[in-house]
Amino acid sequence: MSNFKEIVTKAVVGKGRKTTTNDYSINPSSTPSTILGCWIINHNYTGEKEDDSVKVVGSFDTNIWYSTDNNTKTEVAKDKVTYEEHIPIKKSDDYDDQDEIIVRAIKQPSCIKAEIKDNSIEYTVEKTLAAEVVGDTKIRVGVDEINEQDPLEEEISDEIKEDFIK
């Protein structure tokens, strides 16, 4: 005879992913001659549910190494960038306020372009964020009832010595 049982468990009930490209500008203390490198560090972010999306609030630090005085000296221009992204969520199940939000940087922010315009440096940053909503869900499984005892269970119970159990 077959019947069904419902198991309540945590599962991913919604997920989404978003790649963004944003342009920024920084005014260095000295007039730049050449851009030598651009690094993005200290990427931090958190996510929270907002309607059918996850709102991600984050920040990162940009360090742009550049030359000055006709390529005779170097300096580093620093910029702290804050951002807010909305990742649309595809739901596989309904979710509520107790659900957990997990946000991951699939591709950390990286500088894909930097150029000198007048006396400022304009740079482009690309990143990919993914979000998952984890919540309670039910799984329905078929259960076959067996009237005879499992032979493996008999073997295990025969090996248990009562005097070792305190």
N, C-alpha and C positions, 0 to 999 in steps of 0.2 A: 504494500500500500504506500502511496506517495502523498506527502503533504508539503506545505511550504512554511518556511520560517523567515522572519525579517530580521536582518542584522543592521544595527545603527552604527555607522562608522564615519570617520572624517574622510573627505575626498575633495578633489578640486571640482568646484561647482561653476567656475567661470575663469576665463583666461584671455589675455590680450597681449599685443606686442606693438611697439611703435618705434620707428627710426626717425630721428629729427636732425635737421641741419640748420644751424643758426649762425648769423653773422654778428660779430662784436667789434668794438673799436676801443683802442687804448691810446692815450696821449703820453708818450714817454717823456722823461725829464730832459733828455737831450735829443737833438735832431738825429734820427736814424739814417745810416748810410746803406746798410745791408742787414737783412734778417738772417741770423745764423741758426736759429732753432726755436721751437715752440713746444713746451711741455705742459700737460694738464695733470694736476695732482690733487689729492685730498677730495675725491668725489664722495659726497655724502647725500643721502636721499631717504625719504620716508613716503609711504603711500597710505591713502585712506579712500574708502568707498565714497563715491559721489554719483548718485543716480545709476546709470548704466556704464559708468567708467570708474577708473581709479585715478585720483588726483595725486600726482607725484610732485613733491616739493623738494628741491635739491640745490646743491651748490658745488662749485669746484674752483680751484685756484689755477690761473693761467700764468705761466712764466715765459716771457719771450726774450730770448737772448739776441741782441743786435749790436752792430758796430756803429761807431760814431766817428766824427772828425776824419772823414775820408778813409775809413777802415783802419784807423790807427789805435782805437780804443774800443772796449766792449762794455756793455751794461746789460742789466736785466730789468725789463718792465714787468711789474706784477699787477694782476687784476683778479679780484674775487667776483665770480659770477654766480648769481642766484637765478633759478628757473622754476617754472611750474609747467608741468605737462599733464595732459589728460589722455589716458590710455583707454580706448573703447574696449569693453569686455563682452565677449561672446559667452552667453550663459548656457550651461547644460542643465541647470537646475535653478530653482529659486534660491535666493540667499537673503540673510537678514543681518541685523546690526552686530550679532555676536561672531560673525565670520571673521576669519583671520585673513589679512592681506599680506601677500609676499611679493616684494618687488625685487627684481634682479637687473643688473646692468649686463645685458648680453654682449654689448660692445661698449666698453668704457669710453667716455668722451675723449676724442682725439682731434688735434688740429689738422685739418686737411688742406688748408690754404692760409697763407699769411703774406700780406703785401703792404708796402709803404704807400700811403696816400697823403700828399702834402707833408705835414709833420706828425701824422698819427700812423698807427699800425692797425690795419683792418685784418681780422682773422675769422675763419670759419671753423666751427666745431660740429662734429657729427657724433651721435651716440644712439644706441638702441637699448630701450628698456622693455622689460616684460613684467607682467603682473598676473598673479594667480589669486583667486578667491577660494579659500579652503573653508568648508562648512560641513555640518552634519548632513548625512544622506542615508537612505535606506537601501539595502540590497536584499532582494528577495531570492531565496535559494530553495531548490527542491530537496526534500529530505526523504530518503527511503528508510523505513523502519525495519530493522532486522530482528527477528525473534530469537535467533540463536546467539550465543555469546561469541565474541571475537576470540579465535584461538590464540592470537598474540597477547591479548589481555590476560588470558589464563596463565600463559608462560610467565609474564611479568609478575603477576600476583603470587605465583608459586615461589618466585625467587626472593620475595620480601620476607625477611626474618623479623618476627615480632619483637625479639629481645633487643634489636638495634634501635627500635623506635622508642623514644622516651617522651 
